[in-house]
Amino acid sequence: MIKSKATKFTDLIIAFICLLVALICVLPMVNIAARSLSGGEFLMRKEVFLVPKGTNVIAYQTILRDSAFTRSLWWTALITVLGVLLSLVMTTMTAFPLIYDKLKGRGFFNTFIIFTMYFGAGTIPMYLLLKDVGLLNTWPVLIIPYCLSIFNTIIMRSFFYGIPDSMRESAEIDGAGPIRVLVSIYIPLSTSVIATLALFYAVGRWNSYTDALYFLDMTQKKYFPIQLLLYNLTRGLQSLDPTDMPDVIGIGETAKMASVMFATIPILLVYPWLQRYFVAGVTLGSEKG
């Protein structure tokens, strides 16, 4: 098929826009990586942009020796895994009943779910609620309050709509109940959307720090996720262990950049593993909905 000049020009414009967006996303990461590997004196003179100068790994060694940072990194990984598992269970259990036409109040529940997507009580009512139920200053406060995303629930519900009703009905004729239908038919057929939503939830959990900032006391440092640690570090509210800090000019700024890289790389490694499911999960859910 021969493309017209207008089509070729449009393709070039689209390619240029995609390249521009990619550069906007990639260049800040390259800059941070370069700064984390540069000598402190070059950072102080603002001479580092995309290529490291005075290359050294002292900042990374400092980070790895800091017990608070490594403990926070493992703790964040743990609450991310627990949070994703809980969120996937909650999302699945919320979306699945809504595919039944005979569900009483189905229209009300669908409307109510969408309503909560646009209107929320806010941070203060959430804080008071968590205080009343005794979750403040406890580790479950980092998992339970935001375990369900309405947007993700709608994606999963739309995907479930696309699975033929005849498969469910045939299983029900054989005596299968709703739980058996969900476990034996819907979940095995929903690998792509589950992987996609797992990625959404994992990124959200890993990057979250406001819940810990609002709902944890500053004395509960053992529960601080890595992003809150970075927040305090960049704002000067917390520093790395001075006993592990070598006597090098500007190491503090370099260590901050190294901390950002350490906190970013783990979640970046998750994306390629789930990428093959990503497009299929989102597009099938939207098309069949």
N, C-alpha and C positions, 0 to 999 in steps of 0.2 A: 504494500500500500504506500503510494507516494503522498507525502504530506505537502500541503500547500504552504506558501510563504507565511501566511497568517498563523497557521498552526505551528510552524517551526519557531516563529517569533514568540508565540505564547509559551511554548515549551522552554525557550530560553529564559523568559521572564520568570516562569515557575522555578526553573533550576537555580536562577540567581537568588530568588527569595529563599529557597530552601538552603542554599549555601550561606546566605546572610544569617538566617536563623541558627544554622549549625555553628557558625563562627561566634555568634552571640552567646551560645551555650558553652562552647568549648574553650574560648579564649580566657575567661575568668579562671577556669580550672588549670589551664596551662600556666597562667600568671601565678596562681597560688603555689603550684608545684615548683616553679622556678624560684620563687621567694623562699620556699621551705628548704631548698637545697643550696641557697646562696649564703655567703658570708655576711655576718651581721653589719659590718661596716659598709657594705654595698647597699644594704637595705636602708641604713640611716641616711645615705646620700641619695636615695631614691634612684638608683641606677639600674634596677632590675625590672624587666618587663616580661619577656617570654623565654629568655635564655638565662640559666643560672650563672652567677659570677662568684668566684671564690668557692667553688663547689665543695660542700662538706655535708656529712650526715650527723653532725653533732646534735642537731635539734631532734632528730628521730631517736637517737640514743637516749637523749634526755627524756623524751616522752615515754619510751619503753621502760625506763627505770623508775618512772613516777607511778607509785602504787595506786594513787587515787584515780589516775587516768585509765590505767589498764583495768582496774576493778569496774569503773564506770562503763568501759567499753563492753566488757562481758555482761554486765548487768543490763545494758541496753539491748544486747543481742538476745538475752533471755526474755525480757518483757516484750520484745518484738515478736519472738516466736510464739509465746503464750497469747499475746494479743491477737496475732493473725489467726491462730487456731480458734480462739473464742469468737472472733469476728466472723469467720467463715461459718461456724456453727450457727450463730445468731442470724446471719444473713440468709442462710439456707432455710432455717426453720421459719423465718418470717416470709420469705418469698414463696415457698412451696405451697402453703395452704391457699394462697391467692389465685392459683390456677384453677381451683375447683369452682365451677359455675354454681354448684348447689350450696356453697358456703354461705351461711346466713350472715348478712351484714357485709358481704364482700365489697359492695360499692362504697359503704361507709369507711371500711378499713383502707381501701385504696385512696380515698379522698383524704383521710386523716394522715396517712403516711406522706402524701405529697404536701399537705399543709405544713407539716413539721419540717419539710425540706426548705421552706421559704421563711418560716417564722420560728424563732427560738426565744427562750426566756432570757438568755444572756448569762454572763459570767457570775454576777452576784447571786441570782437565784440558784444557780448550779452550786456555788460555794456553800450557800446556806443548806441546800439539800444534802450535800455530801457531809456537812458538819452534823446534821441531824441523824444521819444513818451511820455515823462513826467511821467514815472512810478517810477523813482528813489525816495527813501525816502518816499514812500507811501505804505500803507498796501496791495494794490492789487499786488505789486511786489512779494509778498510771495505766490501768488496763480496762477496768469496768466502765467508767463513765462514757467513753467514746468507742465502745465495742461494736456499735452498729452504725453504718452509714446508709442513709436513705437512698442516696444516689447509687451506691453499689447494690442495694436491695432491688431497685428498679431495673438495673442491668440484669441481675440474675432472674428476676421475675419474667422479664422479656425473653430471656433465653429459654426458660422453662415453657413459655407459651409456644415456642417454636418446635417443641418435641410433640409428635403426633399424639392426640388423645387416644387413638386406637391402641397404642402400646400400653397405656395406663389401664384402659378399660379391659383389655385382654388379661392383664395381670389380676385385676380385681375379680374377673369372672373365675379365675383359678383360685380365688380365696385370699389374695394378697391384700394386706391392709395398707394404709397410707405410708407408714414407716417403711414397710417392705418395698413398696413401690418406689419411694424416694431412694432407698439404699441400693436397690437392685437395678433400677432403670435410670432414674434421673441423674444421680451422681456420676455413674460411669459414663454417661453421655455428655456430661458437663465439664469435662476435664479442662477444656480451653477457657471457659468463663471462670472456673474456680481458680485456675492459675493466674488469670488476669486480675481478678479481685484480690488474690493473695499478694500480688505485686503492689496494687494500690494501697492495701492496708499496711504492708511492710514499709513502704516508703513513708507513709503518713506516721506510722509509729516511730520509725527511726529518726525522722526529722522533728518530731514533736518535742517541745520544751516548755510550752506555756502551761500545760497541765501540771507539770512538776513545779514550775515557778509560782503558780497560783495556789496549789493545793498541798504543797510540802513546806514544812518549816525549814528554815535555813540550817537548822541543827541536824536535819535528817540527810546528811551528805552521802550516807551509804546508799540511799535510794535515788541519788541524782543520775539521770540519764546523761549520755555523752553530750547531747546538744545543750543541756543546761550548763554543763561544765564548761563548754566552749563559750557560751553566752557570758558566764561570769569571768572567764579568762580574758575575753576580748574587751570587756568593760572594766577590767582591772579590779574586779571584786574577788578574784581568786588568782593565785599564782602557782606555778609548779613548785615542787619540793625544792627549796633552796639548797639542800644538801646534794641534790642531783644536778644542780645547775653549774656547768663549767664556767670558768672565768674567761668568757669570750665576749668581746664587744658586740652588742646587738643581738645576743642569743635569744633574748626574750621575745623579740618580734619574729625571729625565725621559728622559734618554738610554737608560736601561735599559728603560723602557717602550716607547720608540720602537724599540729593538732587537728586543723581543719582537714588536711589530707587523710589522716588516720580515721577521722570520723566519717569521711565521705566514701572512701574506697570500698568498705564492706558492702554497702548498699548498692554501689555501682556494679559489683560482681554478681549480684543477684539478677540484674536485668537481663544479661545475655542468656542466662539459664532459662528464663521464662519468656524470652522474646518470641519464640516460635508459636506460643499460645496467645500472645498479646493481641495481634490483629484479628485473629479468628474469634477470640472471646468477645471483643468489643463490637465488631461488625456483625457477627451473627446475632448477638443479643439485640442490636438496634434494628436490624433488618426484619427479624422474625417477630419483633414486638409490634 
